[in-house]
């Protein structure tokens, strides 16, 4: 156990320094010394995800779930890795994985009712999956509406995402404007300008960008 802890400490330092190859080597040693190391299993999954090795990432997250079944983040990350692996493997592969993907995100919410990212994942899931296999705008909206209790910005962004997906751009604009009014961040601005591009309204995009940059300069000057 002492050997395992020492290895994990070195791995932790490499990970913090973004020396990912070295961190991967040390976390492998850590997991070999202690097969029940939650930290090693999760970080090895993260490192594989950084390298877009989605299948391997899913395997490590699945190991983390076996070690710690009530870890909401483990279920969320497992579902995310499965999603990315499915999207890179063609439609047939994706259709064979959709059940496990959905169950993983649902498990994350069940274990942590305040899990924002898992709800976002399910919004996207129900938009992307064909209707014959369970895709549903109403279910996407259900999870978007659940976000209202957790984060107003995420709620409006998710509602805007749904409207944008179905090319109802004026409605998407209204939701993104509400999100931007609350969040006033680069993320909310990018969502807004993206939909303006689809609406072919560069004038609105320019005005929103100028207002945001002016507000940012004002805050910086006051500080």
N, C-alpha and C positions, 0 to 999 in steps of 0.2 A: 504493500500500500504506500509506503514511503517513496518507493521508486516511482510509482504512478503519480503521486502528488508533485514530485520534483519535475517529472517530464511535462506535466500539465502547466506548471509554472513557466517553464521555458516556452512552451507552446503559446501560452497566454501573452507573453512578451512579444513574440514574433507576430502574433495576430494583431496586437495593438500597433505594431510598427508597420503593418501591412506587408510583412515578409511572408507571403502566403505559402510559398514552397516549403520554407523552413517550418512554418507552423503546421502544415499538413504532415510533415515527417514526424514532428514531435507529438502531435495528437494521435497519430497511428500508434506510436510507442506507448502513449498513455492508455489508449483503448486496449492495446494488447496486454498491458500489465493489469488493467482493471476493466474487464468487459462490461461492467455496469456503470461506467463513467458517463453520466448524462452530459457533462460539458464536452467531453471528447466526441461523443456521437453527434451532438448538435453542431459543434464547430466543424467537424469533418463534412457534415451535410452542407453547412454554409459555404465552406471552401469549394466544394464541388459545384455548388450553385453559382459562385462567383465565376467559375470557369465554364459555366453552362453545360456541365456534365449532369444533366437532369436525372437520368436514371440512377446514377450512383448517389446523387443527393437524396433522392427518394428512399433509397435503401438505408442510408444512414438515419434519416428522419424516422423511418419505420422501426429501426432498431431503438431509437430514442423513445418511441411510443411503447415498445415492448418493455423498456426499462421503467418508464414513467407514464403509464396509461392516462393519467389525469392531467397531463401537460397540454393545455389548450394550444400553446404556440407550436408544439410539436405536430399536432394534427393540422394546424394551419399551414405550416411549412411543408408538410408531407403532401397536402392537397395542392399547394402551389407548385411543387416540383413535379408532381404527376401531371398537372395542367401543362406545364412547359414541355415536358417529355411528350405528351400527347400531341401538342400543337406542332411539334417538329417531326412527327412520325406518320403524317398522312391521316385521312379521314377514318379509315378502317380501324387503325390503332386507337385513335381518339375515341371512337364510339365504344370500343371495348373497355375504356377506362373511365367513362363519365360517371358511372355509379360510384366508384371509389373516390373520385374527386369530390363529388357532391357530399358524400357521407363524411369526408374528412373536414370540410368546411363547416358542416352542420355540427360535427363533434366539437370543433373549436368553440362555436357559439354556445353549445350546451354546457361546456366546461367553464366558459368565461362569457357570460351574457353581455359583457361590455366590449366584446371584441369587434372593433370597427373594421379592421382589414378583412376579416372573414366574411362580413356582410358585403363589403365591396366585391369580394371574390364571387359571392353568390349572385350579386347583381350581374356581373359580367358572365357568369356561368349561364344564367337563364336567358341572357341575350344571345349568346353564341351557340348554344345547343339547339339543333333543329327541333321544331315543335313536336314532331313525331317521336322524339326521344326525350321529351320532357321540357323543352325550352318554352318559356312563357313570359310575356311582357308583364302580366299581372303579378307573377311571382318575383320578377325583378323589382317591380314597384313596391312589393311588400317589404323586401329587405332594404330598399332605399328609404321607405317610410320609417322603418325601425331605427335607422340612423338618426332620425330627428331627435330622439331621446338622448343620444350620445354626443352628437356633434352637428350643429346647425350647418356649418360649412360643408361637411361631408354629405349631409342630407341633400342640400341644394345641388352640389356637384353630381351626386348620383342621379338625381332626378333629371338634371341637364344631360348627363351621359345617355340616359335612356331615350330622351327626346332627340338627341343628336344621332343616336344609332339608327333611329327610324326616319331620319332626315326631316324632322319637324323643327327646323332651325330657329324660327321665331320663338317657339316655346322653350327651346334649349337656351336661347339668349336670355330669356326672362329668369330662368333658374340660375344661370351663371352670373348674371348681374347681382342677384341676391347673395350668392356665395361670395362674390368679390366685394360687395359692400360690407360683409362681415369679416372676411379673411384678409382682404387687401394685400395679397401675397403674389409672388411671381407665379405660383401655381394657378391661382384663380385667374390671374391676368391671362396666362397662356391658354386656359380653357376658353376664355371669352374671345380672345383674338383668333383662336382656331376656328370657332364657329362663325366669326365674322368673315374669315377667309372663305368658308363654304357658302356663306350668304353673298359673297362678292361685294362686301362692304368695307373696303380698305380705309374709308374715312372714319368709320366707327372704331376700327382697330387702332388707327393712329391716335384718335382722341383718347381712347382708353389708356393707351401706352403713355402718352404725354402726361395725362392726369396722374397715373401711377408714379412715373418718374419724378414729377414735380412734388408729389406728396412725400416721396422717399427723400428727396433733397431737403425738404423742409424739416423732416424729422431729424435728419443727420445734422443739419445746421443748429437746430434747437438743442441737441445733445452737446 
